Amino acid sequence: MAGIVVADNLFYDRYVVPTWLDVVTWFFCFVIAVAALLIWRHRQSEALGRYVFPLFVGLFFFAVGLQRYATYAKDVHAAWHQLPYPPVNQGNPDEFDYVRWRWIQGAHDSTSSLALLRSRADKLRDKLVRQYHQTAVDGQTAGIIIASTLGDRSQLHYETRDLYAAAGASHLLALSGLHLSIIVGFMLTLLRARLLLSRWRFLMGAAVVVFIWFYAFLAGLPTSLVRAATMTSLFVFGMLSRRYSTPLQWLILTALLLLLVRPVFLFDVGAQLSFAAVAGILVIHRRIVLWAFGHWQIQLFRLQRHHLLWPLSLLSVSLAAQAFTLPLVAYYFHRLPLYAPLFNIVFIPVTTVLILGALVLLAVSFVGMLAPLALLLSRALSFLVTFQMGVMQFEVSLPGAVVHDFWSRKAQPQVVVYNNRRCPALHVIAAPDKSWLLTPQPDSVSVGMRYIASSFWEKRLTAAPVVLGGQHVIALDNGFKAVMIDGVVAETQEKHAPSDVDLLWLTHGCSENRVSDFVSLYKPQLLVLDASLPRWRRRQLRRQAERVGVSVYDIAERGALKVKL
């Protein structure tokens, strides 16, 4: 992990892997082999075995992390270099880092066997999705069922996702170890789990592992499910080989294997949350139960014997998972649902019944004569979804249900020229409750700026910006002046034109004037070319600006402009 973190800072933007990395890795491998041989030949050398050998093993894995990440970076850069349009960020404030997300997803070769296998799995998943829609399940229930069983969340409404997130139940929609344990546990119940301890155990174990990975591929190989599938496969292998190691050791081995295969798993938010949740469950879940009962060990045994411990067990599992994921959730999402561990006592059993019922519905839907049963199941599933969402709405309505903004994230005084071809806009923010939006398309703000409003304005501003329609100049008390040009400079503008402006912004309507005309009139410190301008026009304006010696900022190439006031 340390090697991957260092390599991310060194090779994220580099296209060539240094040759010394392979040399260093093999050198440490050679040193480890020599040290192991010396320890075996000279057992009395305590310092060699206690200090030297572990040191070089650590350095070896550090070098492996460097080498694996550098190789990954080289492959992704090579794949992106062949694309007509490599991934780029718009650069708008608080926007989703699309380039980093694509970087973590990696480069997919459409001709490889893995890509062909993925495409076949996608076709099968699409067929099953259509089969769900052919049943009598309503749209809302169908979207939740498809997300919970097949991992396709594209059909979920935005309001549904937000409700699950506010209730701390997003993990019910993201395929993970919970879903895999439900499905595999149901399959083992049908196959009789004791077969795994008989002479047929290798055949049954192979069938379980094949089914696990078939389901993972069918779901599109999400990170959380890959972690769960890898760990479950290793656990089955250990049980078949009669090597009963601790689950925490299997978790560490799973992390090691995944990082060797794809080192950027370390930066995947889903992977971080998944491993943190499982680590929390393995480390403190049992301790919470023992602490809750204290000296009443006999009562604990009786409850466990009569299967009455599951409510406390579910609560302790939720608390243990949240204790380890809380820092990550606070850092990435800036909110924390406080009542989520308590309400998971309801959500997890309902989700279990929902998943198993959905699988039975899917099997029944292929048999025409069982259509009445399919209709009955669809109505039952719709009732479960309605009940679960009603409980979530009740949880969210409780006082202090969600804690927002652990630290101040209000917008600081600044000027932002957004990278938005649909609705060009210049935003002057004097304070979180006082800002102005200069745009040539005031009627398009509500639609064209919707994404920016949800990701930036609603979180950083306390009042919506004042839209300045039909105005071309904005001046603040501190002396800052900005001018928008969205067409030919008219004589009325020439008469009232301010001079020595800080920022001159040319938008898509600017098609005839030359840069020299603007410079002589406004004397700008910075010329900003909006992304709405055609490429040929931006090139032309840049060449003209170079001749008159004016600094130019091209929004389309460099992203949104952000200037502190």
Secondary structure, DSSP 8 states (H G I E B T S, - for coil): -HHHHHHHHHHTT-SS--HHHHHHHHHHHHHHHHHHHHHHH-TT-HHIIIIIHHHHHHHHHHHHHHHHHHHHHHHHHHHHHTSSS-------TT---HHHHHHHH----TTSHHHHHHHHHHHHHHHHHHHHHHTT--HHHHHHHHHHHH---TTS-HHHHHHHHHTT-GGGTS--HHHHHHHHHHHHHHH-GGGGGSTTHHHHHHHHHHHHHHHHHHTT--HHHHHHHHHHHHHHHHHHTT----HHHHHHHHHHHHHHH-GGGGG-HHHHHHHHHHHHHHHHHHHHHHHHHTT-HHHHHHHHHTT--HHHHHHHHHHHHHHHHHHHHHHHHSEEETTHHHHHHHHHHHHHHHHHHHHHHHHHHT-GGGHHHHHHHHHHHHHHHHHHHHHHHHHHHSTT-EEE-SS-----SEEEE---SSS--EEEEEETTEEEEE-S-GGGHHHHTHHHIIIIIHHH-SS--EEETT--EEE-TTS-EEEEE-S---HHHHHT--SS-SEEEE-TT--S--HHHHHHHH--SEEEE-TTS-HHHHHHHHHHHHHHT--EEEHHHH--EEEE-
